[in-house]
Every structure is written in C-alpha cells, then in structure tokens.
Amino acid sequence: MTFRTILIAGVCASLGLVWIIESGAADVFLEATRSEFQKIPLGVVGIDNVGGPESPEGRAKLGSRIEDVLKADVRRSLVFSLVDLAPLRIKASHPGAEPDPSFKHATENGVSVIVWGRAGLKTDTKPPDVNMDGYVYDAGSDEVVGGKRYAGSTSVVRLMAHRFADELVFRYTGEPGIARTKIAYVSQQGTARELFVMDYDGFEPRQLTADGFLNLMPHWSPDRRFLVFTAYRNRNIQEIDMIELATGKRWTLVSQGGLNITPALSPDGHFLAYSSSHEGNAELYRLDTRTKAVHRLTTNAGGDLSPSWAPSGRELVFASDRSGGPQLFLMSADGSNVRRLTFDGDYNAAPSWSPRGNWIAYVCRTPKKEYKLCLITPDGQKRRQLTAGPGVDDSPSWSPDGRHLVFSSTADGKSQIYMINADGKDLERITFTGTHNSAPTWSPAS
C-alpha cells in the first residue's frame, strides 16, 4: 500500500495513530549538545502566606501554592538554575521590598537572583480576591530590580505565578517566557476525538469541541486566538475548520472532496498550507486566508502532507513518499525549489520547524524498529535522535522559545502528552487523564 493509502486507512478505519506505517531505518546519529548559555542561579525564598484558604487538595496555603508553581516555571524555563536556599538560611524581609542582609550570604555562595513575595486573600469582596506581591533582588546591582502586585480571583492563582515567572525570564533574556502558553491536543471522549486546550504544564484542561466524531490535527494561529484542524463530519467528509477559543465560534476554511488534513497557518497568518486529495492524489495546497485563493504547491505520484512553515514564512518542510517510504522535503512557499532533506532510514514524517529556524523535529524509525523523535538541521548536516525508550513517540511541536518540545507517546501504555527539552533531557509527562491524548500543538507566546 502507498503512504497515502495507509494514512487514510489509519485515520478513517482504525482511528489509530496517523503517522505510523511499517518501514525500516538506518542507524540514527546521536549528537551531544551544549546549553546555549550558562543558566542564572536563582533562589526562591518563599511566597509568604498572609492569609488565605487552603488549596483545593487541602494541603498547602495560598502562598505555598503560588511558590510551587513559580519554582516549576523557573525550572522549566531553562534560563535559571533553581538554588535551594534553605541550607544557606536566607530569609526575606516582610512586609516590604527591602533586601534582607542575609542576601549577601547568598551572593557569596553564587546566587545571582533572589525572589520572594507574599500573597493573601481579600475577603471583603464577593467572590474573594487574591493579592500577590512579587520581588526580585539582583546580586550584581545589589538592589531590588523588580517589584509588582498581582490581583485577581482565586481562579487565577496559578496564572499569577506564571506571569511572575514570565516576567523574570523577560527581565534577564529580553524574550517572552513560556509559562503562560497553552497546548492544544486531541482527547478521546467515548468513541469521539475532541479538541482540548490546557496550560503548558498540563493543568486546567478545557474542552473546545463536542461533535461526537473526529476533530484532529490542531494548529495555532499566530495570535493564538484560533485553532485550525481537520473535522470529520462522518467517515466520508473531511473539512478544515477554524475555531475561536474565546467564543467557540467555528467556521469551515476548506471543504473539498476527498481528504483535507494537516493544516498549518503561516507565521503571519496570511496563508494556510494543507494536504488534500480532492484532485485524486494527496498534494499540498496553499490557501490565501484574505482572498480565499487556492494555489497548488506539489504535483507528483506520491502522497504529500504535514507541511510546517519556516519562521521566515519563506519555506515549508513536508513529508512525502515520492521516494518510496516517507521522507522529509523542503520547498519554497510558492512550491518551487523542492529538495529532499532526509536520507537516513526509510521512515521520516510529521516534521515541525523550530521557532528559531535552526532545527526541524520529526518522527523517525530507529534500527530497533521504534518510532521516536529526531532532529535535523534545515541544511541536513546535523541529525540526532531526541527520545528513546518504550512506546511510540509522535506529533512533535516546539515551544515558542525553541527550548522544549511537546509530543504524544505510548510509553506508559496509553497515548499521553509529554514535554522534553530540546537537548533530550527532563522528560515530563503532562497529561494523566483520559484513555487517549495525542496530537499536541504548542501555542505562540502571549
């Protein structure tokens, strides 16, 4: 069977993983990587609880809840190395934003940044409001360089911590943090597959669709207001829809005969690349979202799908079986200058171009006949395997800072969503409910 035939069978008949087909693979070259820069030693003295309810689990005060989320965000940022200040007996002055004399001791022990704060419940409002003050001490300047108050309802306590973490990242890198980003994904609900969105760390999942059949392959708009995805009205009609997250408003972008799948919006949102079989073979097309004009990008006997845009918007990477087994190809955004990118192994698919443009993540088949994630540079000169271990790894998607990927895996039996650093370290499972969670896509930064 062809790549396209197996793909359609996998989606429409078995409802299984979209990208898996039988193939072999050559050796995978493993390359060690270095961190881009030295992490900044940061310690969190604590978020002092000055009043507030117990957490929903009944185990931690309000300040401790915020502190736990903040520390996890700091650790995942890869900008800071989290230092345990307890052995140094560092404390913060409360109330107020003045640095404590003990901060000097922390500085002498290599700590560059110290963070502390306080949080409390304002009970004279209905519903009660939460106030949080956050402070940042910089050892280099020996002064408090940041202080901010956050206020909101008890439902946004985690968001306060995320915002504080993102502002720390921005202060020391000039780049947006990822703590307030979202991940959209597909979750099985009975016999249906519906779209969900959750915080980047797996918390607060929210269901977006409730069609009772199939909604697959979501992809974010650049302004993170919308998702484009493939909607199966029944087993014979597949359309590409767009949904607005805030309102749930939904409309169809592509409604052609045959298969219409793997949509991807360009970095400026002006074009939608997708695969369609309405002219007989699965080819790539480009829809102008302003004029609705459609331009065919590929013409060959193989099946072409899974387009992913370069950050510049000038190129696309995609998967095609025109050479036999599925391989990755590059082309200009107008369909010209097509060239093959991958040559190792006879199964390489589901590409995702990094936001920094330096790597393309994809699903590769290893010599042990395992489906794992690999990375390759756009010039094809460097290639390395990112994941290992049991299960099938699929659907890689980059964080907006280019330091992490999210993907689905059956490592624990059922398909769940995982996060991993771009260097292959710190694998972390972020979904724990449901019978099947897959096809994650990471939002742009807020």
ABEGO torsion letter per residue (X at the ends): XBAAAAAAAAAAAAGBBAABBBBBBBBBBBBBBBBABBBBBBBBAEBBBAEEBBBAAGABBAAAAAAAAAAAAAAAAGABBBBBAAAAGBBBBOBEABBBAAAAAAAAAGBABBBBBBBBBBAABOBBBBBBBBBBBBAAAGBBABBBBBBEBAAAAAAAAAAAAAAAAAAAAGBBBAAABBBBBBBBBEABBBBBBBBAAGBGBBBABBAGBBBBGBBBBAAGABBBBBBBABAABBBBBBBBAAAGBBBBABBBBEBBBGBBBBAAGABBBBBBAAAGBBBBBBBBAAAGBBBBABBBABBBBGBBBBAAGABBBBBBAAAEBBBBBBBBAAGBGBBBABABEABBBGBBBBAAGABBBBBBBBAAGBBBBBBBBAAGABBBBABBEBEBBBGBBBBAAGABBBBBBAAAGBBBBBBBBAAGBGBBBABABEABBBGBBBBBBX
